[in-house]
Amino acid sequence: MANVVTRLLSMKHVFFLGRLSLNLNVRTYVSALFVSGKRASESFAILSPYLDFDERFSDMDKLKNELKLRALDVDAESVKNSWDLYKSVISNRDALEKKRIDTASQIKGLNTNNAESVDNEEITRLKTVGKVLREDLKVVREILWELEDSVIPKILKLPNVLHKDTPAFDPVILYSYGNLNPGENSSCSSSHIDIGRRLGLLEYSSPMNYYLHNEAALFELAVLRLAADEFVHDNTMRVTGLDFARSIIVEATGLDHESPEDSFILQDNEEVEKHSVNRMHLIGGASLPSFLAMHTKQLINPKYFPLRYFASGRQYVPFNSCLREAGMFTVCQSSVAEVFAMVKDSKSSEYAEEFERILDSAKLLYNSLCNHYRIVVRPARDLRPWESLRVSFELWSPYSNDYIEVGHLSLCGEYLSKRLLISCQTHYGRTFPSIISGTILSVPRLLGCLLEESPEEFVVPDKVRKYMPA
């Protein structure tokens, strides 16, 4: 028993030294999704994510290759070793706890015997063993808490598994509608910002500050009504989402909940809230976090699958300082059409069928909006952490001389449902549904492309015109 304690104390000493040398000049990242035992008295744990990374680490070559394809600088071997250490400490804790319970049972059994037959020396010995075991458990628990603070946030930052159809390097054209006119294929001397100002449709100052005027403002409302009718007609439930979400939801998508470039963080004047790990974020009612908040920690009856939702409204995404400002293509506030679906099992044909169903609805929408667009499967480096596959709806921008993504649809698998405990009950126990999500249409991006396509006059598509006032 002494050897076990000495080894654990030695492990704890080395671990502390490693953390000290690592964090001398760097502030420790604190997870909102996973609250360690050390922080249990400071933060309320809304849930504990389902951690099953053994399968992920079973094929290290595949994991390293996927991280490389995503252009992520992650030491996969180090993360795996940390995970293995974390599991071994849990095994030690469980073994010690079992011994402690067995010892307590033996003491209880001896005490229930007749007074004449009680072996006082044996009881004393067992009590001593129990005391040592409790001290050992205390040491192991402290080591485990430190490991939780250090290891689990790194594990949770690992991105989703790549889908087999995700291209390694170059985008793949899945579908193309119409053809580029010769004039559209040539560069345009005026950007959509200059065209919009000249036509009295647009006032633009920065990604944070722009206004739509006249027909452009009516077009924004009308195209979202058209999108809503298209998806509601396809048995999709229309909902109104929440504009705000907690840090736990933001982190569940794989984003850094502390980074102002990943989400808009609401500042609070209260000192306690300033240092909270679960603050409020402005995300918009038509966004992935808004849908996730609806089902977090929810057990869903299997008979309700597939679940299909649609929302139109605002979406807020901070401007990334690493990107070049590109007018309406990089604004922080967008009016969008967002879809969200869940199926019971990613390994069934229903998963692919649901994805194709949404894709077909999006095609019908874009066929009525554009003379030409294409659907492209994005390579691994373009995917967000929660995506395993992403298809983009792209329109041509003559001024940029390139295609612009105006919408997308993504396969997410069980990545999000496991992190937020969105589950369903089956005959074999609880399983985690697979999620399909995407911003089908971003109005500012669509408007920018349409303005550049017809710089002399804003041509509103006929089907959209029907939803505008006479």
C-alpha positions in Angstrom: 0.0 0.0 0.0 2.8 2.4 0.8 4.3 1.8 -2.6 1.1 2.8 -4.3 0.9 6.0 -2.3 4.5 6.9 -3.0 4.1 6.3 -6.8 0.9 8.5 -6.9 2.6 11.2 -4.9 5.6 11.1 -7.3 3.2 11.3 -10.2 1.4 14.3 -8.7 4.8 16.1 -8.1 5.9 15.6 -11.7 2.5 16.6 -13.0 2.5 19.9 -11.0 6.0 20.7 -12.3 4.9 20.1 -15.8 1.9 22.4 -15.4 4.1 25.1 -13.8 6.6 25.1 -16.6 3.8 25.1 -19.2 1.7 27.9 -17.8 4.2 30.5 -16.6 3.3 33.0 -19.3 0.0 31.6 -20.6 -3.4 31.9 -19.0 -5.0 28.5 -18.5 -8.0 27.8 -20.7 -11.0 26.9 -18.6 -13.7 24.7 -20.1 -17.4 25.6 -19.7 -18.5 22.3 -21.2 -16.7 20.1 -18.6 -16.5 21.2 -15.0 -13.8 19.4 -13.1 -14.2 18.2 -9.5 -11.7 20.9 -8.5 -14.1 23.6 -9.8 -17.3 21.9 -8.6 -17.7 24.4 -5.7 -17.2 27.4 -8.0 -19.1 26.5 -11.1 -22.5 24.7 -11.6 -22.1 21.7 -13.9 -25.0 21.8 -16.4 -23.9 18.4 -17.8 -21.0 16.1 -18.2 -20.3 15.3 -21.8 -20.1 11.7 -23.0 -16.4 11.0 -23.3 -15.6 8.0 -25.6 -12.2 8.8 -27.2 -10.8 5.2 -27.1 -12.1 4.6 -30.6 -10.7 7.9 -31.8 -7.3 7.1 -30.5 -7.4 3.5 -31.7 -6.1 4.5 -35.2 -3.5 7.2 -34.6 -2.4 7.3 -38.2 -5.9 8.3 -39.2 -6.2 10.9 -36.5 -2.8 12.5 -37.3 -3.7 12.6 -41.0 -7.1 14.2 -40.3 -5.5 16.9 -38.1 -3.0 17.5 -40.8 -5.6 17.8 -43.5 -7.5 20.3 -41.3 -4.3 22.3 -40.9 -4.4 22.0 -37.1 -1.3 22.2 -35.1 -2.1 19.4 -32.5 0.3 16.9 -31.0 -1.9 13.8 -31.3 0.6 11.6 -29.4 0.7 13.9 -26.5 -3.1 14.2 -26.3 -3.4 10.4 -26.5 -0.8 9.9 -23.7 -2.7 12.4 -21.5 -5.9 10.5 -22.1 -4.3 7.2 -21.2 -2.9 8.7 -18.0 -6.3 10.1 -17.2 -8.0 6.7 -17.6 -5.3 4.9 -15.6 -5.8 7.3 -12.7 -9.6 6.7 -12.9 -8.9 2.9 -12.8 -6.7 3.4 -9.7 -9.4 5.5 -8.0 -12.0 2.8 -8.7 -9.8 0.0 -7.4 -9.1 1.9 -4.2 -12.8 2.8 -3.8 -13.7 -0.9 -4.2 -11.1 -1.9 -1.5 -12.4 0.8 0.8 -16.0 -0.4 0.4 -14.9 -4.1 0.9 -12.9 -3.1 4.1 -15.9 -1.2 5.5 -18.1 -4.2 4.8 -15.7 -6.5 6.7 -15.7 -4.2 9.7 -19.5 -4.0 9.7 -19.7 -7.8 9.5 -17.4 -8.3 12.4 -19.3 -5.7 14.5 -22.6 -7.5 14.0 -21.2 -10.7 15.6 -21.7 -11.5 19.2 -19.5 -9.5 21.6 -17.7 -12.6 22.8 -16.5 -13.6 19.3 -15.4 -10.1 18.2 -11.8 -10.0 17.1 -10.7 -6.5 18.3 -7.3 -6.8 16.8 -8.7 -7.6 13.3 -11.1 -4.7 13.6 -8.3 -2.4 14.5 -6.2 -3.6 11.6 -9.1 -3.1 9.2 -9.8 0.4 10.5 -6.1 1.2 9.9 -6.3 -0.1 6.4 -9.5 1.9 5.8 -7.8 5.1 7.0 -4.9 4.5 4.6 -7.3 3.8 1.8 -9.1 7.0 2.4 -5.8 9.0 2.4 -4.9 7.2 -0.8 -8.2 8.1 -2.4 -7.7 11.8 -1.4 -4.4 11.9 -3.1 -5.7 10.2 -6.3 -8.8 12.5 -6.3 -6.5 15.6 -6.3 -4.4 14.2 -9.1 -7.6 13.3 -11.1 -8.9 16.9 -10.6 -5.7 18.3 -11.9 -5.8 16.0 -14.9 -9.4 16.9 -15.6 -8.4 20.6 -15.8 -5.5 19.9 -18.0 -6.5 16.9 -20.2 -10.2 17.2 -20.8 -10.2 20.7 -22.4 -7.5 19.5 -24.9 -9.6 16.4 -25.7 -12.7 18.4 -26.3 -10.9 20.6 -28.7 -10.4 17.7 -31.1 -12.5 18.2 -34.2 -15.1 15.9 -35.6 -14.1 12.8 -37.6 -13.9 13.5 -41.3 -16.5 11.9 -43.6 -15.2 9.5 -46.2 -16.5 11.8 -49.0 -14.7 14.9 -47.7 -11.9 15.8 -50.2 -8.4 15.9 -48.9 -7.1 19.0 -50.6 -9.3 20.4 -53.5 -13.0 21.2 -53.6 -15.2 18.8 -55.6 -18.0 20.2 -57.8 -21.1 18.2 -56.9 -23.7 20.0 -59.0 -23.8 23.0 -61.4 -26.9 24.9 -62.5 -26.9 27.1 -65.6 -23.8 28.5 -67.2 -21.7 31.6 -66.6 -22.4 34.3 -69.2 -19.3 35.6 -70.9 -19.8 39.0 -69.2 -20.1 37.4 -65.8 -16.9 35.4 -66.3 -14.9 38.6 -66.8 -13.8 40.9 -64.0 -16.1 43.8 -62.9 -14.6 47.2 -62.2 -17.3 48.0 -59.5 -17.9 46.1 -56.3 -21.4 45.4 -55.0 -20.8 48.1 -52.4 -20.3 50.8 -55.1 -23.2 49.4 -57.2 -25.5 49.4 -54.1 -24.6 52.9 -53.2 -25.1 54.2 -56.8 -28.5 52.5 -57.0 -29.6 53.8 -53.5 -29.9 50.2 -52.1 -27.0 50.0 -49.7 -25.1 52.0 -47.1 -22.0 50.3 -45.9 -19.4 51.5 -43.3 -17.8 48.4 -42.0 -18.6 44.7 -41.3 -20.3 45.8 -38.1 -22.3 48.6 -39.7 -24.4 48.5 -42.9 -28.0 49.3 -43.9 -30.3 48.1 -46.7 -32.6 50.6 -48.5 -35.6 50.5 -50.7 -35.9 47.4 -52.8 -32.9 45.7 -51.1 -34.6 45.9 -47.8 -37.8 44.4 -49.3 -35.8 41.8 -51.0 -34.3 40.7 -47.7 -37.7 40.0 -46.2 -39.2 38.5 -49.4 -36.4 36.0 -50.1 -36.6 34.7 -46.5 -40.3 34.2 -46.9 -39.7 32.3 -50.1 -37.1 30.0 -48.3 -39.5 29.5 -45.4 -42.3 28.4 -47.7 -40.0 26.0 -49.6 -38.9 24.2 -46.5 -42.2 24.3 -44.6 -43.8 22.7 -47.7 -41.3 19.9 -47.3 -42.6 18.9 -43.8 -40.0 21.0 -41.9 -41.1 22.7 -38.7 -40.5 26.4 -38.5 -39.3 27.7 -35.2 -38.1 30.9 -33.6 -34.7 30.4 -31.9 -33.0 32.2 -29.1 -30.7 35.1 -29.9 -28.4 34.2 -27.0 -26.6 31.1 -25.8 -24.4 30.1 -22.9 -20.7 29.3 -23.2 -21.4 25.6 -22.8 -23.3 25.6 -26.1 -20.6 27.6 -28.0 -17.8 25.3 -26.7 -19.8 22.2 -27.7 -19.4 23.2 -31.3 -15.6 23.1 -30.9 -15.2 26.9 -30.7 -13.2 28.8 -28.1 -15.9 30.3 -25.8 -13.3 32.8 -24.5 -12.3 34.1 -27.9 -14.0 37.3 -29.2 -13.2 36.2 -32.8 -15.3 33.0 -32.4 -18.5 34.6 -30.9 -19.8 37.9 -29.5 -19.4 37.7 -25.7 -21.7 39.8 -23.7 -19.9 41.9 -21.1 -21.3 42.0 -17.5 -20.6 44.7 -15.0 -20.9 42.3 -12.1 -17.4 41.1 -11.0 -18.6 37.6 -10.5 -20.0 37.4 -14.0 -16.8 38.8 -15.5 -14.9 35.7 -14.4 -17.7 33.2 -15.1 -16.9 30.3 -17.4 -20.5 30.2 -18.6 -21.3 33.7 -20.0 -23.9 34.8 -22.5 -23.1 35.0 -26.2 -25.0 36.8 -29.0 -25.5 34.2 -31.7 -28.8 35.0 -33.4 -32.0 33.0 -33.5 -31.1 31.4 -36.9 -27.9 29.6 -35.9 -26.6 26.2 -35.0 -26.1 27.1 -31.2 -29.7 28.3 -31.0 -31.0 24.9 -32.2 -28.6 23.0 -30.0 -29.8 24.9 -26.9 -33.4 23.6 -27.7 -32.3 20.0 -27.2 -29.4 20.0 -24.8 -29.5 17.3 -22.1 -32.8 15.9 -23.7 -33.9 12.3 -24.1 -35.9 12.1 -27.3 -38.5 9.4 -28.1 -37.2 7.4 -31.1 -40.6 7.5 -32.9 -40.2 11.3 -33.4 -37.2 10.9 -35.7 -36.3 12.4 -38.1 -36.6 15.8 -36.5 -36.6 18.7 -39.0 -36.4 22.4 -38.2 -36.2 25.7 -40.1 -35.5 29.2 -38.8 -35.1 32.5 -40.6 -33.7 35.5 -38.8 -30.4 37.0 -37.6 -27.1 35.3 -37.3 -24.1 37.0 -35.6 -20.5 36.0 -36.4 -17.5 38.2 -35.4 -15.3 39.5 -38.2 -12.1 37.4 -38.3 -9.1 39.8 -38.3 -7.1 37.2 -40.4 -9.5 37.7 -43.3 -9.6 40.5 -45.9 -12.7 42.7 -45.6 -15.0 42.0 -48.6 -18.1 44.1 -48.1 -21.4 42.2 -47.7 -19.5 38.9 -48.0 -17.9 39.4 -44.6 -20.5 41.3 -42.5 -21.0 40.3 -38.8 -24.8 40.4 -38.9 -26.7 38.5 -41.5 -30.3 37.6 -42.2 -30.2 33.9 -43.0 -32.2 30.7 -43.5 -31.0 28.0 -41.2 -31.9 24.3 -41.2 -31.4 21.6 -38.5 -32.3 17.9 -38.6 -31.6 14.9 -36.5 -31.8 11.2 -37.4 -31.6 8.3 -35.0 -28.6 6.6 -36.5 -25.7 7.8 -38.7 -25.0 4.3 -39.9 -28.5 3.8 -41.4 -29.6 4.9 -44.9 -31.9 7.5 -43.3 -28.9 9.7 -42.5 -27.8 10.0 -46.2 -31.4 10.2 -47.4 -32.2 13.1 -45.0 -29.1 15.0 -46.2 -30.2 14.5 -49.9 -33.7 15.6 -49.0 -32.5 18.9 -47.6 -30.1 19.3 -50.5 -32.9 18.9 -53.0 -35.0 21.5 -51.2 -32.1 23.9 -51.3 -31.7 23.2 -55.1 -35.3 24.2 -55.7 -34.8 27.4 -53.8 -31.6 28.4 -55.6 -33.1 27.4 -59.0 -35.7 30.2 -58.5 -33.0 32.7 -57.4 -30.1 32.4 -59.7 -29.2 32.0 -63.3 -26.1 30.1 -62.3 -24.8 28.5 -59.1 -22.9 25.4 -58.1 -22.7 23.0 -55.2 -19.2 22.2 -54.0 -17.9 19.7 -51.4 -15.4 21.6 -49.3 -11.9 20.1 -48.5 -10.9 19.3 -45.0 -9.1 22.5 -44.3 -12.3 24.6 -44.9 -14.4 22.6 -42.3 -15.4 24.0 -38.9 -14.6 21.8 -35.8 -18.2 20.3 -35.7 -18.3 19.4 -39.4 -17.5 16.0 -40.9 -18.6 17.0 -44.4 -19.6 20.4 -45.8 -21.3 21.3 -49.1 -21.3 24.9 -50.2 -23.8 26.8 -52.4 -21.7 29.2 -54.5 -22.5 32.1 -56.7 -20.1 33.9 -59.0 -18.7 37.3 -58.0 -17.4 39.2 -61.1 -15.6 41.8 -59.0 -13.8 39.2 -56.8 -13.4 37.0 -59.9 -14.2 34.0 -57.8 -17.1 32.0 -56.5 -18.6 33.1 -53.1 -20.3 30.8 -50.6 -23.8 32.0 -50.0 -25.0 29.0 -48.0 -23.9 25.6 -46.8 -25.1 22.2 -45.4 -23.1 20.0 -43.1 -23.0 16.5 -41.7 -22.1 16.6 -38.0 -22.7 13.0 -37.0 -22.8 12.3 -33.2 -20.2 14.9 -32.4 -22.6 17.5 -31.0 -25.2 15.2 -29.5 -22.5 13.4 -27.4 -21.1 16.6 -26.1 -24.5 18.0 -25.1 -26.2 14.7 -24.1 -28.8 14.8 -26.7 -29.9 11.2 -26.7 -32.7 8.7 -27.5 -33.8 5.6 -25.8 -33.7 2.2 -27.6 -34.1 -1.4 -26.7 -30.3 -1.6 -26.3 -29.9 1.5 -24.1 -29.3 5.1 -24.9 -27.9 6.2 -28.3 -26.9 9.6 -29.7 -28.7 10.9 -32.8 -26.8 12.3 -35.8 -27.2 15.9 -36.7 -27.4 17.7 -40.1 -27.2 21.5 -40.0 -26.5 24.4 -42.2 -27.0 28.0 -43.2 -28.9 27.4 -46.4 -29.0 31.0 -47.5 -27.2 34.2 -46.4 -29.0 37.2 -47.7 -26.1 39.7 -47.6 -23.9 37.4 -49.6 -26.7 36.6 -52.1 -27.5 40.3 -52.5 -23.8 41.1 -53.1 -23.6 38.6 -55.9 -26.9 39.6 -57.5 -25.8 43.3 -57.5 -22.5 42.5 -59.3 -24.3 40.2 -61.8 -26.5 43.2 -62.9 -24.6 46.4 -62.1 -26.9 48.8 -64.0 -30.2 47.7 -62.4 -31.1 45.5 -59.4 -33.0 42.6 -61.0 -35.2 40.9 -58.4 -35.9 37.2 -59.3 -39.5 36.7 -60.3 -40.3 34.2 -57.6 -39.0 36.7 -54.9 -40.9 39.6 -56.5 -44.2 37.8 -55.7 -43.4 38.1 -52.0 -42.7 41.9 -52.2 -45.4 44.6 -52.0 -46.7 45.8 -55.3 
